[in-house]
């Protein structure tokens, strides 16, 4: 078929794409939906955009949908990434690394040994594609992702497109989507994105008569004019559709009486026509081995037909191996399909489905959905539903919950009126998929509908279905609804006992009694009952065995047994990890590793085990655990005063969790950002982060007392407002009294005890009662508890014991410099009043620390206390940061440090004075001051000490 060597018309669209490509080069992304009827030139304009992108040095990815693949999740995206994967490995970039396992859903060749073979959700996949575009944009000047024929795309692909459109603004990439203009999910998505102003919709109109004439001239490639009557007829008949113009010109060149597609089909033998009719049942592209099997032709006959069809410009090879061919234009497939009466279409689809099943035993990969689509075309609705249900279950087992939910929901609709047991099984798996994919509200709605239908379920089916509903309710915090279904299962199991099902419902009831989400209203009785149920479930699950139920039970026990200390939780988690390893449950093993690392971190303040879990979760692509580990590390770094790395990690992580809509992680990270600001005394930044925290529903979460005690109270102390800090800590205590929690970083078991001791509101007996609680095992709390004990002992006159306890407190606070110096400042005031310890040394160190940190209120308080103690307050001059901390804590000045360094060279006063431009008498005064501050006996000892400091 003759094609114009230049693009005719489309000036507004070309201007739009020119503008978008320039913006990509400047680092700004955009989404464009190119809409038009068949033959209107969408593909031609798309090719022109890709040519321009290549000229600009942009990397391009291209994929398309097709009618037969509407039930094949993410097919257009897979094709697009395969265009990249054929030539290279995936980029090795830290930004992309945790999301690579998600991308292997689209490109299995990128899967690494030991890596995950699961996808947490379609949202994770969308974020993975977004990050891939970011990384590719770093390697080149930007990228273009083209997805064609999206009117035939599956819902999962449309979800990814919407996510990309919403988040491309700061990414150097153009997303170009083309689709037909008829109503449907893809067109609705395009219009919705345009309304939100995150995308442009460009609708291709017919060519004007003038443009049509220019296209005719360009296609013919020669200057001779057509007769006016022929050209007028061409303009009228083609109605400005570029493909029809090219067809008309082709017909004129071949045979003025011929009429396009129909004429070329007429040149083929009947067997070829039949073979292409079978191909049209598949849509725009078809598998050659299958249509050959349906037609009964041998290899040579099939090759001859395809060669003839290619010569007639009807089909083209669609992959290098020649296993798939595509119709040269969508209108060709539609013209063929229109020839078939319904009975013929059903017969060919049935034969094609049988061939697919025979040639691909077990229907691996996308063949399962292709077979389902063919069975549906054949009118075998229940069979198609069963195949889609199997496909959904495969995706669910692989961790792709969102994809599974889409397939299972369609399967459930197709199975209406079919075998009740099969539909009940599909419904259970659908419930699981919806809940895992974050659509638990839809899961609840579906089950209510399903239970009210006449499904004629057996007893086992109802037990399993209600168990799944109880789990759904527990996962999303619908506690009353969950308890209703637990009670129903218990009643059903009375008439037909079953240990395995009993263990499964035990774990769910334990979760309902003491939930993970929302505000907790449980008391000691509910906690004890939950622990007993979890132990019973663990025992049964290990004996039967039911490894996932066992892991679930041990994980719940690890949380519930915190009330007894951290030794028992660690034993539970160690057992959980052993079970997971034996049964190859990699995600459960990682969860156990994470919880063990978090417990270790809280007890010691060490972050290395959490870093190791983060690396393992990143390699496995366990994004939820990646976010959990990153969030824990952010808070750990805040407590360790590693503010720069905490801020960088938090900013990157919260940006992602907000994009992904992960509310729980977003709440925690916003709380961590508020705490980060609070621990630096930056009240405005803290209040801004807390406003975001509240906007995300944080005040309804279990983080509320942490905000009071670890965040706002600490900030108040850095402002020297001890009264406000005490009030905030009391609010944290009151909240916890009403909502019991197993999270112990609220100040109740540490900072509040110290303030109580300083205020004279606490006795050693009170202190001992708090110290006996499991929360005292946390190093952060232990530091403040030891400070409080030192204050109480000093007040009783037990000065030696107070000093020893203070030394223990300083050792416990070593990982937390900001908290350690704040604690020393608070205790020094009491030590000065009661006459024990080394308050001047502590205050000098704290004053120096807070001066460097820019916390002026505490710096001023330390200087005031030093003056009250009669100690000299150092004048801060340039170069003080060069004085070692040990000497600064002794009050050594910059000039004294300079003298000390020269003493190490065994110089006399005259030579030292000459070098420092001071008098020998002034040098002697500095030496005397150094002897007094260091406690050394003579000048020689001072010189030796100086030499050691210089060489260390």
C-alpha positions, 0 to 999 in steps of 0.5 A: 500500500502506498504511504505518504513519506511525510505526515499530512495535516495534524498541525495542532497535534504535532505542536502539542507533541513538540511541546511535550517532547521539549518539556521531557528534555527539561525534566517534566513529564506529561501524558497524552491520550491520542483518540481517533476512529480506526484508520484516522492515523493514530499509529502514523502520528505515533510513529512520527512522535517516536522518530522525533524522540529518537532524534532528540536522544530519548529512549522509547518503549512501545506496546499495544493491546488486542481484543483477545488479550483483554483478560491478559493483565498488563499485556501492553506494558509487557510488550513495551518492556520487552522492547527494552529487555531484548537489548539490555538488562534492567538498570542497576539503580538503588531507586529501582532495585526494590521494585525490580521483582514487580517488573519481572511480572512483565519481563520474566527474563529480569528475574534473578535467582533468589529474588521474589516471584510475586507482586504485592499489588498493581499499584506497586507495579505502577510505581515500579514502571514510574521508577523505571522511567525515572531511571531511564531518564537519568541515563538518557535525556528522557523517555517515551512510553507508547501504549497503543490500542488501549481500548482493548486493554485490561483494567490493570493496565488502565490502572497503571496508566492512571497512576502514571498520569497522576505522577509524571509531572516531575519525571522526564517522560512522555506517556502516549496512549492511543485508543478509539473514540467509542465509549468505554473504560479507556475513554472514561479514563482519558476524560477523567485525567483531562478533567484533573489536568494531568493529561491532554486528550487529542482527538484526531478529526478527519482530514480536510478536503485540501489535506486529503488532496495533498495526501493523495499527491504524496502517496502517488509520489508523482506530479501528475494530477488525477482527473477532477471527477476521480479526485472529487469522488475520492475526497467524498468516499474516503471522508477524510480518513487517511487509511481509506485514502491510501486504500483508494490510491492503492486501488487506483494504482493496481486496478481502478475498479478494485476496492481495497481490503475486499479486493486483496482478500479475493486474490487469495485461495479459499483455504487462505481465506478460512485461515485468516477468518480463524485468525480474526477470531483472536483479534488483531494478532493471531498465533500461527501454530494454533490456526494451522492446527484448526485448519488442518494445513501442513507447514508448507501450505501455511507458509505459502498462505502467510506469504501470499497474505503478506504480499497482499499487504493483509498481514505482517509478522509480529515477532522475529520467530514468526509464531505470531502474525498481525493484521496489517490494520485493525480494519482488516481484522474487523472486515474479516470478523464481520463476514462471520455469522454468530454460529461460524464465529462460535465454531471457529472459537471453539476449535481454536480453544481446543487447539490451544489446549492441545498445543499448550498442555496445562495452559501456561502463562497467558494461554490460560486467558486466551483459552478463556476468551475463546471459550467465551466467544464460543458461548461456553460461559461457565467454562470460560469462568472456570478458566479465568478463576484458575488464572486468577488463582495463579496470580494470587498464589504469585502475590499479584493480588490486584490482577487476581481480583480483576480476573476472579471478579469476572470469573465469579460473574461468568459462573452465575448459575453454574456449579455452586461449589466451584463458585464458592471457591472462586468467591473465597479466592476473590475475597482474599485477592480483594483484601490483599490488594487493598480493596477490602470494602469491595470484599465485604460488599461481595460476600454480603451479596454472595451469602444472600444469594442461593448458592446452595453451599455445603457446610464446609463451603459456608465455613470457609467463606465465613472464615475468609470474611472474618479475616477480611474484617480483621484486616481492615478493622471492621471488628463487629462484623468480623466477630459476627462471622467468627461466631457463625463459624464456631456454631457451624464447627460445633456440628462438624468439628475440624481441627484445621479450620478451627486453627484458622478461625482461632488466629483470626479471632485473636486478631479481632480481640487485639487488633493491629489497626485502629484505636485499641479498646482491649484490656488485659482479659482480651489480651490473655484470651488472644494469647491463648487462642494464638497458642492453640492455633500454633500447636494445631497448625504445627501438628497437622501441619498448616505452615502459614497458619503457624507463622501467623499464630507465632507472629501474633504471639510475638506481639501479645507476649511483649507484656512479659518482656522481649525474650518470649517474643524473640523465641516466637519469632525464631520459631516462626522463621524456622517454620518459614524456612522449612516450608519455603515461605520467603515472605513470612521468613522476612517478616520474622527477620524484620520483627526480630531486628526491630526488637533488637533495635529497641533493646540496643539502639543498634541499626545494623540488623534493620539495615540487613532486613532492608537489603533482604526485602529490597532484593526480594521486592517485598515492598511492604517490608521495605517500607516497614524497615525504612520507616523503622530506620528513619525513627532510629536515626532520629533517636541517634541524632543522625538527622541528615540521613533520617531526613533524606530517607523519610522524604523519599519514603513518604513521597512514595507511600503517599503516591501508593496510598499506603495510609499506615506507612504515611502516618508513621513516616509523617510522625517520624518527620515531626519527631525529627523536627522536634528533636532539633527544636524546629517547632514550625517544621514539627507543626507542619509535619503534624498537620500532615499527620492529622490530615492523613488520619493520624490522630485516630491511630496508635501513634497518638501517644508517641506524638505527645511523648516522643515528639512534642514533649521533647521539643518543649524540653529543647525550648526549656518549657518543662511544664509543657513537657510534663503536661504533654507526657500526662496526655500521653499517659491518659490516652494509653490508659484508655487505649492499651498499647504494646508500643512503649516509646511514649515517654511513660516508661522513661522521660516522664519518670525523669521529669517526675523525679526532678519535680519531687513527685516520684519515690524509689519505690515508684521508680522500681515499679516502672523499672520492672515493666518490659518497657524498661528493656528498651535502651531509650527508656532505660537511659532516662530511667537510670537518670531518674534513679541517679536523681533520686539517689542523690536527693537521698544523700547516696552520692556515690551510688548516684554517681555510679548510676549516672555513669550507667545512664551515660553509657546507656545513652551513648547511641542517642547524643541529643537525648544524652546531653539533654538528660545530662543538662536536666540531671546536672541541675539536681546534682548541683543542688544536692552536691553530687557527681560532676555537673560542671563537666556534664554542663560543659559538654551539653553546652558545647553540644547544643551550641553546635546544634543551634538549640539556643534555649538549652545552650543558654540554660547550660551557661546559666547553670555553669555561672551559678556553679562558679565555673568559667564560661568559655568565650566562643571564638573561631576555631573552637570546633578544632578543640577535641571534645574531651578538652572542650568538656574541661573548659579548655579554650582555643588559645589554651589548645594552641599552647597545649599542642606546642607543649607537645614539641617541648618548646619553652614559653618564649618560643611558644609566645613567638609563634602565637604572637603573645608574651611569655607571661601570657603563655605561663598563665595558659599553662597554669590554667591547663594544669588546673583544668586537666589535673595533671601534676606538672608541665612535663606531664602536660607535654606528654598528654599533649603528644598523645592527643596530637598523635591519636 
